[in-house]
């Protein structure tokens, strides 16, 4: 390899002597004559390794470029030659923190926050992790930043956490919101280097490792030692994790092969293979229907897991003193009451069920859900049920925190209007 090039960023590797530097400079001059493009001295630096001070000064004087120092950034990633420290990952943490601080000023729903975590923040983590290994401590910090952002936790100010983060990271079919778990994803990314050694022995990196690290030994017998680099020790640990997970080298090879469609390692497939799968939940198709908004689905997930902060839960935690339903103002509030048996909610449920042409003869959560699941629901029916759940919960919060009340008939009108706009655009 002689160079790395991407867009207008170019890294050229040269032997550290004057004749080699002059040869590359001549090539750059010829490139200038043919294309009209030349290196900008103010944006070009030379980085030295193992070069004597005299030769270094001579090269700088000849080229007119300045001397740079490691680490430097290339395509947003730090390049360094010394042993890796956690401080080298601070730019990643700073970038994630800046994103979160910017979003904190916006009025985002929980679903909106999970979408940002799973796209933007995970994208940053994935970009770094694809090129450099992330220490476990850094992965834990990223996870904590994501958790605090989703639940709205500031330093010194703790808010109600609705459900465990591991459950929120579960696939939608298993009752979660499909957020990628940083630590497990980092393991899957690191295992790619194990796969390269086993399935791509002729690539440059694999040949280098076989020659200078393994020195003819078998990968399965390699152990992590203090004398080896942190990078290599992490690769060995992922190999050990793979062996523990599968039980033998033969089974490990079969697993890696199954995660390599068309001879390409799939991080997603290995991530899914590593994680502990839970039973699929029957209500996933209802909560995450094609016509449902993410913010409706998020409230639906909390409802199905019985983790919405109803007043009975807040009283049990000592956060409020009186348990009274804010919708009917005459009975105590719990999950079943506020959505189905409350006089206000019953009128909304009846109105929406009639509009969706669905017969609901119960006020129990499981029986109502089962009534919907027993039918082959259309997009309108799926979207209508989840919109009803969302708007009832929103009405409850509006009454408590804003003092705004809406009649059941008007709430039904809002739900119908929302579903029509969502599905038909009018």
C-alpha positions as CSV (number, residue, x, y, z in Angstrom):
1,X,0.0,0.0,0.0
2,X,1.4,3.4,-1.0
3,X,-1.4,5.8,-0.4
4,X,-4.9,6.3,0.9
5,X,-7.2,8.7,-1.0
6,X,-10.8,9.8,-0.4
7,X,-12.4,12.9,-1.9
8,X,-9.8,15.7,-1.4
9,X,-7.9,13.9,1.4
10,X,-4.7,12.1,0.4
11,X,-2.2,10.2,2.5
12,X,1.0,9.1,0.8
13,X,3.5,6.7,2.5
14,X,7.1,7.4,1.6
15,X,10.4,5.9,2.7
16,X,12.1,8.4,5.1
17,X,14.9,9.5,3.0
18,X,15.5,12.5,0.7
19,X,15.6,10.6,-2.7
20,X,12.3,9.0,-2.0
21,X,10.7,12.3,-1.0
22,X,12.1,14.0,-4.2
23,X,10.7,11.2,-6.3
24,X,7.2,11.6,-4.9
25,X,7.5,15.4,-5.2
26,X,8.3,15.0,-8.9
27,X,5.2,12.8,-9.4
28,X,3.1,15.5,-7.7
29,X,4.6,18.2,-10.0
30,X,3.7,16.1,-13.1
31,X,0.2,15.6,-11.7
32,X,0.0,19.4,-11.3
33,X,1.0,20.0,-14.9
34,X,-1.5,17.5,-16.2
35,X,-4.5,18.4,-14.0
36,X,-3.9,21.9,-12.6
37,X,-4.2,20.5,-9.1
38,X,-1.4,21.0,-6.6
39,X,-0.8,20.4,-2.9
40,X,-1.7,23.4,-0.7
41,X,1.4,23.9,1.5
42,X,-0.8,25.4,4.3
43,X,-2.9,22.2,4.4
44,X,-0.2,19.7,3.8
45,X,1.9,18.2,6.6
46,X,4.7,15.6,6.8
47,X,4.7,13.0,9.6
48,X,7.9,11.3,10.5
49,X,8.7,8.0,12.2
50,X,12.3,6.7,12.8
51,X,13.9,9.6,10.8
52,X,16.9,11.4,12.2
53,X,16.6,15.1,13.0
54,X,19.1,16.1,10.2
55,X,17.2,14.2,7.5
56,X,14.0,15.5,8.8
57,X,15.1,19.1,8.6
58,X,16.5,18.5,5.1
59,X,13.2,17.0,3.9
60,X,11.2,19.9,5.3
61,X,13.4,22.5,3.7
62,X,13.2,20.7,0.3
63,X,9.4,20.3,0.2
64,X,8.4,23.5,2.0
65,X,5.8,21.6,4.0
66,X,5.4,21.8,7.8
67,X,5.9,18.9,10.2
68,X,2.8,17.4,11.7
69,X,2.4,15.4,15.0
70,X,0.5,12.3,15.8
71,X,-2.3,11.8,16.3
72,X,-3.9,13.6,13.4
73,X,-7.4,13.2,11.9
74,X,-8.2,11.5,8.6
75,X,-11.8,11.2,7.5
76,X,-12.9,12.1,11.0
77,X,-10.8,9.4,12.7
78,X,-7.6,9.9,14.7
79,X,-4.5,8.2,13.4
80,X,-1.9,7.4,16.0
81,X,1.3,5.5,16.5
82,X,1.5,5.2,20.3
83,X,-0.4,2.7,22.5
84,X,-4.1,3.5,22.5
85,X,-5.5,5.4,25.5
86,X,-9.1,6.2,26.3
87,X,-8.3,9.9,25.8
88,X,-7.9,9.2,22.1
89,X,-11.6,8.4,21.9
90,X,-12.6,11.7,23.5
91,X,-13.4,13.3,20.0
92,X,-16.1,10.6,19.5
93,X,-17.6,11.2,23.0
94,X,-17.5,15.0,22.4
95,X,-19.3,14.7,19.1
96,X,-22.0,12.5,20.6
97,X,-22.4,14.9,23.5
98,X,-22.7,17.9,21.1
99,X,-25.4,16.1,19.1
100,X,-27.3,15.3,22.3
101,X,-27.0,18.8,23.7
102,X,-28.4,20.2,20.4
103,X,-31.3,17.8,20.4
104,X,-32.0,18.5,24.1
105,X,-33.3,22.0,23.0
106,X,-35.9,20.4,20.8
107,X,-39.3,19.0,21.9
108,X,-38.7,15.4,21.0
109,X,-40.9,12.4,21.8
110,X,-39.4,9.3,23.3
111,X,-39.8,7.6,19.9
112,X,-38.0,10.5,18.2
113,X,-35.2,10.1,20.7
114,X,-34.9,6.4,20.0
115,X,-34.8,7.0,16.3
116,X,-32.0,9.5,16.7
117,X,-30.0,7.1,18.9
118,X,-30.5,4.3,16.5
119,X,-29.5,6.3,13.4
120,X,-27.2,9.3,14.2
121,X,-25.5,8.2,17.4
122,X,-25.3,4.6,16.3
123,X,-23.9,5.7,12.9
124,X,-21.1,7.6,14.6
125,X,-20.3,4.6,16.8
126,X,-20.4,2.3,13.9
127,X,-18.2,4.5,11.8
128,X,-15.5,4.6,14.5
129,X,-15.9,0.9,15.4
130,X,-15.5,-0.2,11.8
131,X,-11.9,1.3,11.7
132,X,-10.7,1.3,15.4
133,X,-11.7,-1.0,18.2
134,X,-13.7,0.7,20.9
135,X,-12.7,0.0,24.5
136,X,-15.4,-1.5,26.8
137,X,-15.3,1.6,29.0
138,X,-16.0,3.9,26.0
139,X,-18.8,1.6,24.8
140,X,-20.3,1.9,28.3
141,X,-20.1,5.7,28.3
142,X,-21.8,5.8,24.9
143,X,-24.6,3.6,26.3
144,X,-25.0,5.8,29.3
145,X,-25.2,8.9,27.2
146,X,-27.9,7.3,25.0
147,X,-29.9,6.1,28.0
148,X,-29.8,9.5,29.7
149,X,-30.8,11.2,26.5
150,X,-33.8,8.9,25.8
151,X,-35.1,9.1,29.4
152,X,-34.3,12.8,29.7
153,X,-31.9,12.4,32.6
154,X,-29.6,15.4,33.3
155,X,-26.7,15.6,35.7
156,X,-28.0,15.6,39.2
157,X,-31.6,15.3,38.0
158,X,-33.1,11.8,37.8
159,X,-36.4,11.1,36.0
160,X,-38.7,8.1,35.8
161,X,-37.2,5.2,33.7
162,X,-40.1,3.3,32.1
163,X,-38.3,0.0,31.2
164,X,-34.9,-1.6,31.3
165,X,-32.5,-0.5,28.5
166,X,-31.8,-4.2,27.5
167,X,-35.5,-4.6,26.9
168,X,-35.7,-1.4,24.9
169,X,-32.8,-2.7,22.8
170,X,-34.6,-6.0,22.0
171,X,-35.9,-6.4,18.4
172,X,-39.5,-5.2,17.8
173,X,-40.7,-8.7,17.4
174,X,-39.5,-9.5,20.9
175,X,-41.1,-6.5,22.5
176,X,-38.4,-3.8,22.2
177,X,-37.8,-0.8,20.0
178,X,-34.9,-2.3,18.0
179,X,-32.1,-0.1,19.4
180,X,-28.6,-1.6,18.7
181,X,-26.8,-2.4,22.0
182,X,-23.4,-0.8,21.8
183,X,-21.3,-3.4,23.7
184,X,-22.7,-6.3,21.7
185,X,-22.3,-4.5,18.4
186,X,-18.7,-3.7,19.3
187,X,-18.1,-7.4,19.9
188,X,-19.5,-8.2,16.6
189,X,-17.3,-5.6,14.9
190,X,-14.2,-6.9,16.6
191,X,-15.0,-10.5,15.6
192,X,-14.6,-9.4,12.0
193,X,-10.8,-9.6,12.5
194,X,-11.1,-13.2,13.7
195,X,-13.1,-13.9,10.6
196,X,-10.5,-12.3,8.4
197,X,-7.7,-14.5,9.9
198,X,-9.8,-17.6,9.3
199,X,-11.5,-16.9,6.0
200,X,-9.2,-14.4,4.3
201,X,-5.7,-15.7,5.1
202,X,-4.2,-14.1,2.0
203,X,-5.2,-10.5,2.8
204,X,-2.4,-8.2,3.8
205,X,-3.4,-7.9,7.5
206,X,-3.9,-11.6,7.9
207,X,-0.4,-12.3,6.4
208,X,1.2,-9.7,8.7
209,X,-0.5,-11.2,11.8
210,X,0.5,-14.8,10.8
211,X,4.2,-13.7,10.2
212,X,4.8,-11.3,13.1
213,X,2.2,-12.1,15.8
214,X,1.1,-15.8,15.5
215,X,4.5,-16.8,14.0
216,X,3.1,-20.1,12.6
217,X,0.9,-20.9,15.6
218,X,-2.8,-21.7,15.4
219,X,-5.2,-18.9,16.1
220,X,-7.4,-21.1,18.4
221,X,-4.4,-21.6,20.8
222,X,-3.5,-17.9,21.0
223,X,-3.8,-16.2,24.4
224,X,-3.9,-12.6,25.5
225,X,-0.7,-11.4,27.1
226,X,0.6,-8.2,28.6
227,X,3.4,-8.1,26.0
228,X,1.0,-8.0,23.1
229,X,-0.9,-4.9,21.9
230,X,-4.3,-4.0,23.3
231,X,-5.7,-4.4,19.7
232,X,-4.5,-7.9,19.4
233,X,-5.6,-8.9,22.9
234,X,-9.1,-7.7,22.1
235,X,-9.1,-9.9,18.9
236,X,-8.0,-12.9,21.1
237,X,-10.8,-12.2,23.6
238,X,-13.4,-12.1,20.8
239,X,-11.9,-15.5,19.7
240,X,-12.3,-16.8,23.2
241,X,-15.9,-15.5,23.4
242,X,-16.7,-17.2,20.1
243,X,-15.3,-20.5,21.4
244,X,-17.2,-20.2,24.7
245,X,-20.4,-19.4,22.8
246,X,-20.2,-22.3,20.3
247,X,-18.3,-24.9,22.4
248,X,-15.7,-25.9,19.8
249,X,-13.5,-24.5,16.9
250,X,-15.6,-26.5,14.4
251,X,-18.8,-25.0,15.6
252,X,-17.2,-21.6,15.7
253,X,-16.2,-21.9,12.0
254,X,-19.7,-23.0,11.1
255,X,-21.2,-20.0,12.9
256,X,-18.8,-17.5,11.2
257,X,-19.5,-19.2,7.9
258,X,-23.3,-18.8,8.4
259,X,-22.7,-15.1,9.1
260,X,-20.8,-14.6,5.8
261,X,-23.3,-14.6,2.9
262,X,-21.5,-14.2,-0.4
263,X,-18.2,-14.5,1.3
264,X,-18.6,-11.2,3.2
265,X,-18.8,-11.0,7.0
266,X,-22.1,-9.6,8.2
267,X,-21.8,-7.7,11.5
268,X,-25.6,-7.6,11.8
269,X,-25.9,-11.4,11.4
270,X,-23.2,-12.1,14.0
271,X,-24.7,-9.5,16.4
272,X,-28.1,-11.3,16.2
273,X,-26.5,-14.7,16.7
274,X,-24.6,-13.5,19.8
275,X,-27.5,-11.8,21.6
276,X,-29.9,-13.8,23.8
277,X,-33.1,-14.1,21.9
278,X,-36.4,-13.8,23.7
279,X,-39.8,-15.2,22.8
280,X,-41.6,-13.2,20.2
281,X,-44.6,-11.2,21.5
282,X,-47.9,-11.7,19.8
283,X,-48.7,-8.0,19.9
284,X,-45.7,-6.8,17.9
285,X,-47.6,-6.8,14.6
286,X,-50.3,-4.6,16.2
287,X,-48.0,-2.1,18.0
288,X,-45.6,-1.8,15.1
289,X,-48.1,-1.9,12.3
290,X,-47.3,-0.2,9.0
291,X,-49.7,2.6,9.6
292,X,-48.5,3.4,13.1
293,X,-46.4,6.4,14.0
294,X,-43.2,5.6,16.0
295,X,-44.4,7.7,18.9
296,X,-47.6,5.7,19.0
297,X,-45.7,2.5,18.9
298,X,-43.4,3.6,21.8
299,X,-46.4,4.2,24.0
300,X,-47.9,0.9,22.9
301,X,-44.7,-0.9,23.9
302,X,-44.8,0.6,27.4
303,X,-48.5,-0.2,27.6
304,X,-47.9,-3.9,26.7
305,X,-45.1,-4.2,29.2
306,X,-47.2,-2.5,31.9
307,X,-44.6,0.2,32.5
308,X,-46.5,3.4,31.8
309,X,-46.2,5.6,34.9
310,X,-49.8,5.5,35.9
311,X,-50.8,7.2,39.2
312,X,-50.9,3.9,41.1
313,X,-47.2,3.3,40.2
314,X,-46.3,6.8,41.2
315,X,-48.1,6.4,44.6
316,X,-46.2,3.2,45.2
317,X,-42.9,5.0,44.5
318,X,-43.9,7.9,46.8
319,X,-43.8,10.4,44.0
320,X,-47.5,11.4,44.5
321,X,-49.8,11.1,47.4
322,X,-53.3,10.8,46.0
323,X,-54.4,8.2,43.4
324,X,-57.3,9.6,41.3
325,X,-58.0,9.2,37.6
326,X,-57.7,12.5,35.9
327,X,-60.1,11.5,33.2
328,X,-63.2,10.5,35.2
329,X,-62.0,12.0,38.5
330,X,-64.0,9.5,40.5
331,X,-61.9,6.3,40.6
332,X,-58.3,5.3,41.2
333,X,-56.0,5.1,38.2
334,X,-54.2,2.0,37.0
335,X,-53.3,0.7,33.6
336,X,-56.5,-1.2,32.9
337,X,-58.7,1.6,34.3
338,X,-57.3,4.5,32.4
339,X,-57.4,2.9,28.9
340,X,-60.5,0.6,29.0
341,X,-62.7,0.7,32.1
342,X,-62.7,4.4,32.8
343,X,-66.0,6.1,31.7
344,X,-64.1,8.6,29.5
345,X,-61.9,5.9,27.9
346,X,-64.8,3.5,27.4
347,X,-66.7,6.1,25.3
348,X,-63.5,6.7,23.2
349,X,-62.9,3.0,22.8
350,X,-66.5,2.4,21.7
351,X,-66.4,5.2,19.2
352,X,-63.2,4.1,17.6
353,X,-64.1,0.4,17.7
354,X,-67.4,1.2,15.8
355,X,-65.5,3.4,13.3
356,X,-63.0,0.5,12.7
357,X,-65.8,-2.0,12.5
358,X,-64.4,-4.1,15.4
359,X,-66.4,-5.6,18.2
360,X,-64.8,-5.1,21.7
361,X,-66.8,-6.6,24.5
362,X,-64.2,-6.4,27.3
363,X,-62.5,-3.7,29.4
364,X,-59.4,-5.9,30.2
365,X,-56.2,-5.0,28.4
366,X,-55.3,-8.6,27.4
367,X,-58.8,-9.4,26.1
368,X,-59.0,-6.1,24.1
369,X,-55.6,-6.8,22.5
370,X,-56.6,-10.4,21.8
371,X,-59.8,-9.1,20.1
372,X,-57.8,-7.0,17.8
373,X,-55.2,-9.7,17.1
374,X,-57.8,-12.3,16.3
375,X,-58.7,-10.4,13.2
376,X,-56.8,-9.8,10.0
377,X,-56.3,-6.1,10.7
378,X,-56.0,-3.5,7.9
379,X,-53.5,-0.6,8.2
380,X,-56.4,1.6,9.2
381,X,-57.4,-0.7,12.1
382,X,-53.8,-1.0,13.3
383,X,-53.2,2.7,13.1
384,X,-56.6,3.5,14.7
385,X,-56.0,1.3,17.7
386,X,-52.5,2.7,18.4
387,X,-53.6,6.3,17.8
388,X,-56.4,5.7,20.3
389,X,-53.9,4.5,23.0
390,X,-51.6,7.4,22.3
391,X,-54.3,10.1,22.4
392,X,-55.9,8.7,25.6
393,X,-52.5,8.8,27.3
394,X,-51.9,12.3,25.9
395,X,-55.3,13.5,27.1
396,X,-54.4,12.2,30.6
397,X,-51.1,14.1,30.6
398,X,-52.7,17.3,29.1
399,X,-55.2,17.4,32.0
400,X,-52.5,16.8,34.6
401,X,-49.7,19.1,33.3
402,X,-51.6,21.7,31.2
403,X,-55.1,21.8,32.6
404,X,-56.5,21.2,29.1
405,X,-59.6,19.0,28.7
406,X,-61.1,17.4,25.6
407,X,-64.5,15.7,25.3
408,X,-64.5,12.0,24.3
409,X,-66.3,12.9,21.0
410,X,-63.7,15.5,20.1
411,X,-60.9,13.1,21.0
412,X,-62.5,10.5,18.7
413,X,-62.6,13.1,15.9
414,X,-58.8,13.9,16.5
415,X,-58.0,10.1,16.2
416,X,-60.0,9.7,13.1
417,X,-58.5,12.8,11.5
418,X,-55.0,11.7,12.4
419,X,-55.5,8.2,10.9
420,X,-56.9,9.6,7.7
421,X,-54.1,12.1,7.4
422,X,-51.5,9.4,8.1
423,X,-52.9,6.8,5.6
424,X,-54.5,8.9,2.9
425,X,-52.9,12.3,3.3
426,X,-56.2,14.1,3.6
